[in-house]
């Protein structure tokens, strides 16, 4: 375990919490210590109140922040004395505790303090660090885990049995810590949960964490060395994944995304000879259960998983009021010999988090097996975490999801103009978006977002199409919405000068490529949880062609007819297909400033007059077209197919 502390870097952080922030981020930067929002840190200090008095204060990580990116505002200042007073209560329900923690906060706008705030207050050191280090979790999830921990650390750490985080854990610590702490004590291990380190400075607490976890890692490397998986060539039949997604979404009651990790390590784990046993013992730490559910699904029998989940719920639910709907009975992790580790989530970010968590879990399980057998907490403890009042309250607070949450849209011609605006419109509505374009700029559009995948491909080359649909499936599990937008508009040419090559090129891109994509995408759209939708970008030229645009107008008219036939043929699959007919959308690649100036001059108008040359005298932008296109895929158009809508500010030849 590498010690990342650097005095020069640390000194760059200013303010009372400076070193606390710096070392928290160092912890957060190591996924073997904490993953996605896990872990927490604190510092004891003083703050001045409005009366000018010094008040003993605990600065503790607020819920919802991530150690890797934590800032001063993410630490909540709470009254230290209130924490100690709360710890002396005999009993405190979790809901009451959450309220009291909030009341003890010195800033009403600060986030809710960590549920482990009281525990942090009780540890008599200025800096306290807490992680869910893989090495600690791996060792404590074994039959004689506690003995191993004592063997590794002797009296340098205090060991607590598993207790749910919150008041009960704080109470236990209040009892055990003073009784067992010695001058040599530098940490505390919570069985099946994680580890605390503490010190008088941020550096000391951090370095103790690194040293303690490093010792656990050394122990594992000696007793349970993990070798890299042998190379396995992936051989998945990708169109089967959208079918599985449909069943999983039906079990959940809403659309979900699936993400396949078919690396050799993931495939080897899914094909492990004992997978049926080792994967069904529970998560590495109860902290993961909200993301991953208690158990992964093996293979593809969604109904069996759903039944087992409902049984588990009924068996463990102590309150008749507890609604199963708060957590649906669909899996969040699937282990499949072909698709490897498949993670399931409402957003692309969720699927990435689940994948990360389970990739770590796999290694923890394999190491636990080498140490004589991986074990997890019992069902009852796990159920209490899964249906914890505080977690349920968080889910309720999250509010209604966006219109296209859990759905996938593919937009062609996404690098520029209307296509680019469509990507934004679908992302805004919560969809994961695949943008395809011959222009490689499409890849960098949103390269930092999990919910965007840019693919460079020439759609007029039919062999590209299978590949890009496969990538879509691997990243997001299927396809719900298809926006056929890519198109070219070659310069005006009268029929007597129109060559075969130009005619064929326009047809190949504006027409043939769309047929090929529709044909290949049909099985995916058919498997879409809320039924597939196709939006086609036609043109005003369909109802009102112009001279000099024979190839373009003919291609768009044929595309319109193709879409109308698809509406008839695919209606039985409940796939809806509608068209928009834009005209004169100037913030696009089709129109350059020179062409615009030329056309305006040709009609004896200024550029501005030319832009608004329609019945309403309104300029139509690519965003207007994109918003209409997205709405066509939404609830408003649920009962409409085969429709054609002009978006042109009103055109006297169309009206
Ligand atoms: P644009 O040039 O800004 O965008 C078209 C995109 O399609 C470009 O990024 C281009 O690289 C891509 N593309 C072209 N050939 C491709 C291929 N073989 N494979 C993959 N990608 C390819 O123009 P725009 O105006 O945004 O055009 C979008 C659609 O809107 C087109 O179908 C066009 O006919 C239609 N349309 C535009 C207007 C307008 O006034 N701008 C009017 C009516 C219809």
Boltz pocket constraint, residues with backbone or C-beta under 6 A from the ligand:
constraints:
  - pocket:
      binder: B
      contacts: [[A, 412], [A, 413], [A, 414], [A, 415], [A, 416], [A, 417], [A, 418], [A, 419], [A, 436], [A, 437], [A, 438], [A, 439], [A, 457], [A, 458], [A, 459], [A, 460], [A, 484], [A, 485], [A, 486], [A, 487], [A, 488], [A, 489], [A, 509], [A, 537], [A, 538], [A, 539], [A, 540], [A, 581], [A, 582], [A, 583], [A, 584], [A, 585], [A, 586], [A, 587], [A, 588], [A, 589], [A, 590], [A, 591], [A, 622]]
      max_distance: 6.0
